[in-house]
Amino acid sequence: MLNSKISPGELANKWTNYKDTSKLINPANRKKLNIIVVGTGLAGASCAATLAEQGYNVTSFCFQDSARRAHSVAAQGGVNAAKNYKNDGDSVYRMFYDTIKGGDFRSREANVYRLAECSLALIDQAVAQGVPFAREYGGYLDNRSFGGVQVSRTFYARGQTGQQLMIGAYQALMRQVNTGKVKTYTRHEMLDLVLVGGKARGVIVRNLETGEIERYAAHAVVLATGGYGKVYYLSTLAMGCNTSAIWRAHKKGAFMSGVSWVQFHPTCLPQIGETQSKLTLMSESLRNDGRIWVPLKAGDTRTPNDIPEEERDYYLERRYPAFGNLSPRDISSRAAKERIDAGCGVGPMKNAVCLDFSRAIKEQGKDKIEEKYGNLFRMYNKINGVNAYKEPMLISPAAHFTMGGLWVDYELMTTIPGLFALGEANFSDHGANRLGANSLLQACVDGYFIAPYTIPNYLSGEIKGEEITTDHPAFAEAEILVKEEIRQFLSCNGHLSADYFHKTLGKLLYDKCGLSRTKESLEQAIIEIRALKKSFDHELKITGDNGINSELEKAGRVSDFLELGELMCYDALQREESCGAHFREEYQTADGEAVRNDEDFCYVSAWEWKGKGQQQELHKEPLSFEAVKLTVRSYK
């Protein structure tokens, strides 16, 4: 049933073969075709701008007050590309292998190789747009390392890489808005997908400034709405980030894949109180020069600077000497949690570890460290009132990136014809764990270089099809369902806020389906989430009306999070192995490393919605490896 549509030929030639044989649309016919793009982050903005540049009519939506407020700006550390400027042994194949291995061999070879291959063009694209990448003294672009690799392939703009790439994509998008090829609708949230004849032909959105429900039709729909890490409530994501667009598409027939693969970022600021609403991300790039440690002795109450060198445990350097502080995120996060749980945590809540720059400052000088990470040190000082040049930063793991998302084939199309998913909204490139600086890469590559080939290939078959307008009965039917859900939220006369249910769900998932999971914890989580969903249906209280109402927006998003949370637990429960970010405590070595089961679980899980209250159906896409051998993932 799942057809990945991988292009034929040798691995290194698959994408070239696809482009050489894909169907084209002449410029006159492109003007007749309409495409909806939901999301204006790097994936959405780049896709909308590129398709409009080709001549298609694009309608773009985002729920923020500006397309530039998309969450892509928060990815600070860098973007990967196999340029080998450092002449340290990098190549497209090396980057492909690092990414496959980093994802614990749970992603498609063809997709991952294409990601590495297209990385070369992205840097040239970004430089042409004016992205101010860091440069060496002679003017050459500089690189640094990120976790899970032993080469320097990460291009960066201090600690603002995502923001600078976003400005480039935003410029391209606004250019097309000025030409009239793109129409942007800010403060609009997608609430449903419209299918006609089994194909995606439009969306139902809510105008967040008026409360009006609006209909929009197109020949294809692109979802580039990011990940669902906010399901944990406390995460590195912005408060508005949610899963609703891809979840509503899932309920219309698009399969969800790898939903329990959630990455916890190892270098975030720790929680400091019960009233906190989000956690702050400190770039992984800091691990290039910062050394991570905890006190050797549990329960040590001294300040970090008072603990002598011989009484410190540089646990990543000790456990993973080959990669040390640049060990992959999943491994680094679990190692931090293990030390914190052992009583060696630091900080007021004893929930953090130290990120120490004293050696780097001594060897390189403060000016050099400030040149590379100055804005991050200023941000840390502004938040904590601590000068990290003089004492260690305190960091802790936090829910961050979701490798799971909508299942897509090689063309980035979901199981619904005409519905495409880009960037973090799909599952395609990262397997069970994402390597640092591959997130910005995937978003840009999907939008600039892949979708502009695959979407026209699909649309070539739609030119002679029936013209669909918003007067079609399918739009009226979808609008009625959306309005009924809103009515139910507003009429529910309970006493608990949407935030209460979100926080409760988040803590439940963190404890039972977080950095580690067990069969018992997952089964208990499913029971508790079902009870929470029943409570939500009866005890929710929404103040205000159907106009401008952030509480109403939250209610819809939390409702989707509750359903997603249950599926996350099912997905983790059926995968009886440890791989990447999915760590089942029953499947580990004596020294706490993950034990993969390739014989039974070398596949991508794809879940089909079967109706409200019904158990979803699991479909499996087997993973085959021809260019690499399945090996035990080791960073020691």
C-alpha positions in Angstrom: 0.0 0.0 0.0 2.9 2.3 0.7 4.7 3.2 -2.5 7.9 5.3 -1.8 8.3 5.9 -5.5 12.1 5.9 -5.2 13.8 6.8 -8.5 15.6 4.0 -10.2 19.4 3.8 -10.8 22.5 4.0 -8.6 22.2 5.9 -5.4 24.3 8.8 -6.6 22.2 9.1 -9.8 18.7 8.7 -8.5 17.9 12.4 -8.1 19.5 13.3 -11.4 17.5 10.5 -13.1 14.3 11.8 -11.5 14.9 15.3 -12.7 15.7 14.1 -16.2 12.5 12.2 -16.5 10.0 14.2 -14.5 7.1 15.8 -16.4 7.2 19.5 -17.2 4.6 22.2 -17.6 5.0 24.9 -20.1 5.0 28.5 -18.9 1.6 29.3 -20.3 -0.1 26.4 -18.5 1.7 27.3 -15.2 -0.4 30.5 -15.0 -3.5 28.4 -14.9 -2.5 26.4 -11.8 -2.9 27.4 -8.2 -1.0 26.0 -5.2 -1.6 26.6 -1.5 1.4 26.7 0.8 0.6 26.6 4.5 3.6 27.9 6.6 6.1 30.6 5.9 9.2 29.2 7.5 12.2 28.2 5.5 10.5 25.3 3.8 7.2 27.2 3.1 8.7 30.5 2.1 11.3 29.0 -0.2 8.8 26.7 -1.8 6.2 29.4 -2.4 8.9 31.8 -3.8 10.4 29.2 -6.1 7.1 28.0 -7.5 5.9 31.6 -8.0 9.2 32.3 -9.8 8.4 29.5 -12.2 5.0 31.1 -12.9 2.5 29.2 -10.7 -0.1 31.1 -8.7 0.6 30.7 -5.0 -1.5 31.4 -1.9 0.5 31.5 1.3 -0.8 31.2 4.9 0.7 31.6 8.3 -0.9 32.2 11.8 1.8 34.7 12.8 1.4 38.4 12.2 4.2 38.3 9.7 5.7 35.6 7.5 9.1 36.5 9.1 7.9 35.4 12.5 8.1 31.7 11.5 10.0 29.5 13.9 12.9 28.8 11.5 14.5 31.9 13.0 15.2 30.0 16.2 17.6 27.5 14.7 20.8 29.3 15.6 23.9 27.2 15.1 24.3 26.5 11.4 23.4 24.7 8.2 25.3 21.6 6.9 26.8 21.3 3.4 29.4 18.8 2.1 31.6 21.5 0.5 34.8 20.1 2.1 36.2 23.6 2.4 38.3 22.5 5.3 39.8 19.7 3.2 39.3 17.3 6.2 37.8 14.4 4.3 34.2 15.5 3.8 32.2 14.5 0.8 28.5 13.9 -0.2 28.9 10.3 0.6 30.4 11.0 4.0 27.6 13.4 4.9 25.0 10.9 3.7 26.6 8.2 5.8 26.8 10.4 8.9 23.1 11.3 8.5 22.1 7.6 8.0 24.1 6.5 11.0 23.0 9.5 13.1 19.4 8.5 12.5 20.3 5.0 13.6 19.5 3.4 10.2 15.8 4.3 10.3 15.6 6.5 7.2 15.5 5.9 3.4 18.9 5.9 1.7 17.6 7.7 -1.4 16.1 10.6 0.5 19.2 11.1 2.7 21.6 10.9 -0.2 19.6 13.6 -2.0 19.7 15.8 1.1 23.5 15.6 1.1 23.7 16.1 -2.6 21.5 19.2 -2.7 23.4 20.7 0.3 26.1 21.9 -2.1 23.7 24.1 -4.1 22.1 25.6 -0.9 25.2 27.4 0.3 25.6 29.1 -3.2 21.9 30.0 -3.1 22.2 31.5 0.4 25.3 33.5 -0.4 23.6 34.9 -3.5 20.7 36.0 -1.3 23.2 37.9 0.9 23.2 35.5 3.9 26.2 36.8 5.9 28.0 33.5 6.7 31.1 33.7 8.8 34.3 34.0 6.9 37.9 33.3 7.5 40.5 36.1 7.4 41.1 35.5 3.7 37.4 35.8 2.8 36.6 32.1 2.5 33.5 30.8 4.1 34.2 29.3 7.5 32.9 26.0 8.9 32.6 24.4 12.3 31.6 21.0 13.6 28.3 19.8 15.0 27.4 16.6 16.9 27.7 13.2 15.4 30.4 14.0 12.8 34.2 14.3 12.7 34.5 16.9 10.0 33.7 20.6 9.8 30.7 21.1 7.4 28.5 23.5 9.3 28.2 27.0 7.7 27.0 29.6 10.2 26.2 33.3 10.8 27.4 33.6 14.4 24.5 32.2 16.4 21.8 33.6 14.1 21.9 31.3 11.1 18.2 30.4 11.0 17.3 34.1 11.2 19.7 35.1 8.4 18.5 32.2 6.1 14.9 33.2 6.9 15.6 36.8 5.8 16.9 35.5 2.5 13.8 33.3 2.0 11.5 36.1 3.1 13.1 38.5 0.6 12.5 35.9 -2.2 8.9 35.5 -1.0 8.2 39.2 -0.8 9.6 39.7 -4.3 6.9 37.3 -5.6 4.2 39.1 -3.5 5.2 42.3 -5.2 4.9 40.7 -8.7 1.4 39.4 -7.8 2.3 35.7 -8.1 2.0 35.1 -4.3 -0.9 36.2 -2.1 0.0 36.1 1.6 -2.6 35.7 4.4 -1.1 36.3 7.8 -3.0 35.6 11.0 -4.9 32.8 9.3 -4.8 29.2 10.7 -5.6 26.1 8.7 -8.3 24.1 10.4 -9.1 21.5 7.8 -8.0 20.0 4.5 -10.5 19.7 1.7 -10.5 16.6 -0.5 -12.3 16.3 -3.9 -12.2 12.9 -5.6 -9.7 11.8 -3.1 -7.2 14.6 -3.9 -6.2 17.6 -1.9 -7.9 20.6 -3.4 -8.1 23.2 -0.8 -8.2 24.3 2.9 -10.5 25.7 5.4 -8.9 28.5 7.5 -9.9 30.7 10.4 -9.1 34.4 10.2 -7.6 35.0 13.7 -8.4 38.7 13.5 -12.1 38.4 12.8 -13.0 34.8 13.7 -14.4 34.2 10.2 -14.1 30.8 8.5 -12.8 31.1 5.0 -12.4 28.7 2.0 -9.5 28.5 -0.4 -9.2 26.1 -3.4 -6.1 25.0 -5.4 -4.7 22.3 -7.5 -2.3 21.1 -4.8 -1.7 21.8 -1.1 1.7 22.1 0.6 2.1 21.8 4.4 5.3 23.3 5.7 4.1 23.9 9.3 7.0 22.6 11.4 7.1 20.0 14.1 5.0 19.0 17.1 7.5 19.2 19.9 5.2 21.6 21.8 3.1 18.5 22.7 5.4 18.3 25.7 4.4 21.9 26.6 7.8 22.7 28.0 10.0 22.7 24.8 12.3 24.9 22.8 9.5 25.8 20.5 7.5 29.0 20.5 4.2 29.0 22.3 2.2 29.1 19.1 3.9 26.0 17.5 1.4 23.2 17.1 0.5 20.1 15.2 -3.0 21.0 13.9 -2.3 21.4 10.2 -0.6 18.0 9.8 -3.0 16.3 12.3 -6.1 17.5 10.5 -4.6 16.2 7.2 -3.9 12.9 9.0 -7.5 12.6 10.0 -8.4 13.1 6.3 -6.2 10.2 5.2 -2.6 11.2 5.3 -0.5 8.7 7.2 1.7 9.7 10.2 5.1 8.2 10.5 7.7 7.8 13.3 5.6 9.9 15.6 7.4 8.7 18.8 10.8 9.8 17.4 11.2 13.1 19.3 14.6 14.7 19.8 15.6 16.3 23.1 18.2 19.0 22.6 21.1 18.6 25.1 22.0 22.3 25.3 18.9 24.2 26.6 18.4 26.3 29.6 16.9 24.3 32.5 13.5 24.7 33.9 13.5 27.2 36.8 9.9 27.1 38.0 6.5 25.6 37.7 4.9 28.6 35.9 7.3 28.5 33.0 5.8 28.2 29.5 8.8 27.3 27.3 12.5 26.6 27.5 15.3 28.5 25.8 17.5 26.8 23.2 21.3 27.4 23.4 22.9 26.5 20.1 24.6 23.1 19.8 27.5 25.0 18.3 28.6 25.9 21.8 29.7 22.2 22.2 32.5 22.9 19.8 34.4 24.7 22.5 32.4 24.1 25.6 33.2 21.1 27.8 30.2 19.4 29.6 30.6 18.1 33.1 29.0 17.4 36.5 30.4 17.0 40.0 31.9 13.5 40.6 30.1 13.3 43.9 26.3 13.2 44.0 24.6 15.9 46.0 27.6 18.3 45.7 26.2 21.8 46.8 29.3 23.9 45.8 29.1 26.4 43.0 30.7 25.1 39.8 33.7 27.4 40.1 34.4 26.0 43.5 34.7 22.4 42.3 38.3 21.6 41.4 39.2 19.9 38.1 39.9 16.5 39.7 36.4 16.4 41.2 34.6 17.0 37.9 33.2 14.3 35.7 33.5 15.1 32.0 31.1 12.3 31.3 30.8 12.6 27.5 34.5 12.7 27.1 34.7 9.7 29.4 32.0 7.6 27.8 32.4 8.6 24.1 36.1 9.5 23.7 36.0 9.4 19.8 33.3 12.2 19.7 33.4 13.6 23.2 31.3 16.7 23.7 30.2 16.5 20.0 28.4 13.2 20.5 24.9 13.1 18.8 22.0 14.8 20.5 20.1 11.7 21.6 23.1 10.2 23.2 24.2 13.5 24.9 20.7 14.2 26.2 20.3 10.7 27.7 23.8 10.9 29.2 22.8 14.2 30.9 19.6 12.8 32.2 21.4 9.7 33.6 23.8 12.0 35.5 21.0 14.3 36.8 18.9 11.3 37.9 22.0 9.9 39.7 22.0 13.1 41.9 24.9 14.9 40.2 22.8 17.7 38.7 23.7 21.3 39.4 21.7 24.5 39.7 18.9 25.6 42.0 16.6 22.6 41.0 19.6 20.2 40.5 18.3 19.6 37.0 21.3 20.9 34.9 24.8 20.1 33.9 27.8 22.5 33.3 28.9 23.8 29.9 32.3 25.2 30.6 34.4 27.5 28.4 37.3 28.1 30.7 39.8 26.0 28.7 38.7 27.4 25.3 39.1 31.0 26.6 42.5 30.2 28.0 43.7 28.6 24.8 42.0 30.9 22.2 41.3 34.1 24.2 38.0 35.7 25.1 37.9 37.7 21.9 37.9 34.6 19.7 35.1 33.0 21.7 33.1 36.2 21.7 33.5 36.4 17.9 32.0 32.9 17.5 29.3 32.9 20.2 29.0 36.5 21.4 25.2 36.8 20.9 24.6 33.5 22.7 26.7 34.6 25.7 24.8 37.9 25.8 21.5 36.0 25.6 22.5 33.8 28.5 23.6 36.8 30.6 20.3 38.6 29.8 18.2 35.6 30.9 20.2 34.4 33.9 22.3 37.4 35.0 25.4 35.2 34.7 28.6 36.0 32.8 29.4 32.7 31.1 32.9 33.9 30.3 33.7 33.7 34.0 31.6 30.7 35.1 30.0 27.7 33.3 26.6 27.9 31.6 24.0 25.6 33.1 22.2 23.5 30.5 19.7 20.7 30.4 17.9 18.5 27.8 14.6 19.8 26.4 12.1 18.6 23.9 13.1 20.1 20.6 12.7 18.5 17.1 10.4 15.9 15.9 11.8 13.4 13.4 8.3 12.0 12.9 5.6 13.7 10.8 3.4 13.0 7.8 4.6 10.0 5.7 5.8 11.2 2.3 7.3 9.4 -0.7 10.4 10.3 -2.6 8.4 13.2 -4.2 7.5 14.5 -0.7 3.8 13.7 -1.4 1.7 12.2 1.4 -0.7 9.3 1.0 -3.2 11.9 -0.2 -2.6 12.7 -3.9 -1.9 16.4 -4.3 -0.9 16.9 -0.6 2.8 17.6 0.0 4.6 17.9 3.3 8.0 19.8 3.6 10.6 20.3 6.3 9.8 19.2 9.8 6.2 18.5 8.9 7.3 15.3 7.2 9.3 12.3 8.5 11.6 11.8 5.5 15.3 12.5 6.2 16.3 12.1 9.8 15.3 8.6 10.8 15.2 8.1 14.6 17.5 11.0 15.4 18.5 14.3 13.6 22.0 15.4 13.4 22.6 19.1 14.4 22.4 21.6 11.5 20.5 19.3 9.3 17.1 20.9 10.1 17.8 24.2 8.3 19.3 22.1 5.5 16.2 19.9 5.0 13.8 22.8 5.2 15.7 24.8 2.5 16.4 21.8 0.3 12.8 20.7 0.3 11.6 24.2 -0.6 14.2 25.4 -3.0 15.4 22.3 -4.8 13.0 19.3 -4.4 9.3 20.4 -4.3 9.8 22.7 -7.4 10.5 19.5 -9.4 8.1 17.1 -7.8 5.0 19.3 -7.5 5.0 20.1 -11.2 5.4 16.4 -12.0 2.1 15.9 -10.1 0.4 19.0 -11.5 1.2 17.9 -15.1 -1.7 15.5 -14.7 -4.1 18.1 -13.4 -4.0 20.6 -16.3 -7.0 19.0 -18.1 -8.9 18.2 -14.9 -12.1 19.7 -13.7 -11.7 23.2 -12.3 -12.6 23.1 -8.6 -13.9 26.2 -6.8 -14.9 26.8 -3.2 -18.5 26.4 -4.2 -17.9 22.6 -4.4 -19.9 20.7 -1.8 -16.7 19.3 -0.2 -15.8 22.8 1.0 -19.2 23.3 2.5 -19.0 20.0 4.3 -15.6 20.7 5.7 -16.6 24.2 6.8 -19.6 22.8 8.7 -17.4 20.3 10.6 -15.0 23.1 11.6 -17.7 25.4 12.8 -19.3 22.6 14.8 -16.0 21.9 16.6 -15.7 25.6 17.4 -19.3 25.6 18.7 -18.5 22.6 21.0 -15.5 24.3 22.4 -17.4 27.5 23.2 -20.4 25.7 24.7 -18.3 23.5 27.0 -19.0 25.0 30.4 -16.2 23.4 32.4 -13.8 25.1 34.7 -10.3 24.2 33.4 -8.3 26.1 30.8 -6.7 24.6 27.7 -3.3 25.4 29.2 -4.1 23.1 32.2 -4.7 20.2 29.8 -1.7 21.0 27.8 0.6 21.2 30.8 -0.8 17.9 32.2 -0.3 16.2 28.9 3.2 17.5 28.5 4.3 16.3 32.0 2.7 12.9 31.4 4.5 12.5 28.1 7.8 13.7 29.5 7.7 11.2 32.3 6.3 8.2 30.4 7.3 8.8 26.7 10.2 11.2 26.9 13.9 10.6 27.0 13.3 7.0 27.9 10.3 4.7 27.8 9.1 1.3 29.1 6.3 -1.0 28.2 4.7 -0.3 31.5 5.1 3.5 31.3 3.6 3.6 27.8 0.6 1.5 28.6 -0.1 3.7 31.7 0.3 6.8 29.6 -2.3 5.6 27.1 -4.8 5.0 29.9 -4.1 8.5 31.4 -4.3 10.3 28.1 -7.6 8.7 27.3 -8.9 9.9 30.7 -7.5 13.3 30.1 -9.3 13.5 26.7 -12.6 12.7 28.4 -12.0 15.4 30.9 -11.1 17.8 28.2 -14.4 17.2 26.5 -16.4 18.1 29.6 -14.2 20.2 31.8 -12.8 22.7 29.3 -13.6 26.4 29.8 -13.2 28.9 27.0 -13.6 32.5 27.8 -14.6 35.0 25.1 -16.4 34.4 21.9 -15.7 33.5 18.3 -13.8 36.7 17.5 -10.2 37.4 18.4 -9.7 34.7 21.0 -6.4 33.1 21.8 -8.0 30.7 24.2 -10.2 29.3 21.4 -7.1 28.8 19.3 -5.4 27.0 22.1 -8.3 24.7 22.6 -8.2 23.4 19.0 -4.5 22.9 19.2 -4.6 21.1 22.5 -7.4 18.8 21.3 -5.1 17.7 18.5 -2.1 17.3 20.9 -4.2 15.0 23.0 -4.9 12.7 20.1 -1.3 12.9 18.9 0.0 12.1 22.3 -1.9 8.9 22.4 -0.6 7.9 19.0 3.0 8.7 20.1 2.6 6.2 23.0 1.2 3.5 20.7 4.1 4.1 18.2 6.6 3.8 21.0 4.9 0.8 22.5 4.9 -1.3 19.3 8.5 -0.6 18.5 10.2 -3.1 20.8 13.8 -1.9 20.4 15.9 1.1 21.2 16.9 3.3 18.2 18.0 6.9 18.1 15.8 9.1 20.2 13.5 6.1 20.9 15.0 4.5 24.0 13.1 1.6 25.5 14.8 0.8 28.8 14.1 -2.9 28.2 16.4 -2.9 25.2 19.9 -1.6 26.3 23.3 -3.0 26.8 24.9 -3.4 30.3 26.5 0.0 30.0 23.3 1.7 28.9 23.6 1.9 25.1 20.7 1.4 22.8 20.0 -2.1 21.4 18.4 -2.0 17.9 16.4 -4.9 16.4 16.9 -4.9 12.7 15.3 -8.2 12.1 11.9 -7.2 13.3 11.8 -3.3 13.2 13.8 -2.2 10.2 10.9 -0.3 8.9 9.1 3.1 9.0 5.8 3.0 10.9 3.0 4.7 9.1 -0.3 5.1 11.0 -3.8 5.4 9.4 -6.6 7.2 11.1 -9.6 5.0 11.5 -12.0 7.4 13.3 -12.4 9.1 16.6 -11.9 6.7 19.5 -10.7 3.9 17.2 -7.3 2.3 17.3 -5.2 3.4 14.3 -3.9 0.9 11.8 -0.2 0.4 11.5 1.4 0.1 8.0 5.0 -0.7 7.5 7.4 0.6 4.9 10.4 -1.8 4.9 13.8 -0.1 4.8 16.5 -1.6 2.6 20.1 -0.6 2.7 22.3 -1.2 -0.4 25.0 1.5 -0.1 25.6 1.1 3.6 25.7 -1.9 6.0 23.5 -2.0 9.1 26.0 -1.7 12.0 25.9 -1.1 15.7 25.8 2.7 16.1 28.8 3.6 18.2 30.5 6.9 19.0 33.1 5.5 21.4 
